Amino acid sequence: MLIHSRPFDHPDAVKLNDQVQLEYAERYGDEGDVTPLDPSMFVPPHGLYLLAYDEQDRPVATGGWRTQNHNADGYEDGDAEIKRMFVIPEGRGRGLARRMLAALEEDARAAGRTRMVLETGDQQPEAVALYTSCGYTVCDVKFGHYRTYDSSICMAKPLRQP
């Protein structure tokens, strides 16, 4: 697997985003994740968007991070928020999400971010298991677009040792 930085609006990113939105809609019975996102949010050094490609140069995984600081949505100064982590169904179980997550954490740390945060949901047990196994813990105070939803699970991991 090769991981490349790509714009959030790159055709391969759009293709995988459409796939993950369908999966969210199926799992939650709604229109998918409506969190407002813009390609400019993922431009270094304030964010990064990655695509992973298989040996046939097909996009198989995606993920990004964007800068967040203290605001009304509950974020803290120094936060890097993970968005659109996704592995296509036929690519799952091979460690792609773990590799993507590690690359995002490394980049956010290098950009001076101090905490990686994410929102997931109770209909994504695989995501919760992945993040937990990678050192993320559930936050006492929720943040983000879905912070008022009972199904929302907010998790965080320090990027710097105290």
Number of C-alpha atoms within 10 A of each C-alpha: 16 11 18 12 16 19 20 25 15 12 11 20 23 13 12 22 20 13 16 20 18 17 16 18 14 13 14 16 10 12 12 16 16 10 10 6 11 10 13 14 19 23 19 16 14 17 23 26 27 24 27 24 18 13 8 7 10 12 21 24 28 30 25 29 29 25 23 23 15 11 11 9 14 14 19 16 13 19 25 32 24 24 20 20 22 24 24 14 10 8 15 13 10 10 12 21 23 15 15 22 22 13 17 24 24 13 18 29 18 12 16 15 25 21 20 25 27 24 21 19 18 14 15 14 11 10 16 21 11 15 21 15 11 13 11 19 17 17 15 9 10 20 22 19 15 19 16 10 10 9 14 18 22 22 22 21 21 17 20 11 5 5
